[in-house]
């Protein structure tokens, strides 16, 4: 486990906001108030990769829809 202050800094940059994981340096880390732990299971990290990609795609689509709505509200 790492220093809890490191966990707080890592949590601030979490790509999966609200989830106790971050991706840093090409690796997924499980983060808690007590520290962080490297996720090494390929099935688990594969699911995290798929979830992160799906969430990014959803965020892009929401932004596109909002931009479309803002353009038609004039």
Number of C-alpha atoms within 10 A of each C-alpha: 11 12 11 15 12 14 21 16 10 20 24 10 13 17 15 16 11 8 11 14 23 25 21 12 7 7 11 20 23 17 24 17 13 14 17 22 15 14 16 11 9 9 9 12 16 12 11 17 14 12 13 15 12 12 14 14 12 12 12 12 12 12 12 12 12 12 11 11 11 10 9 8 6 5
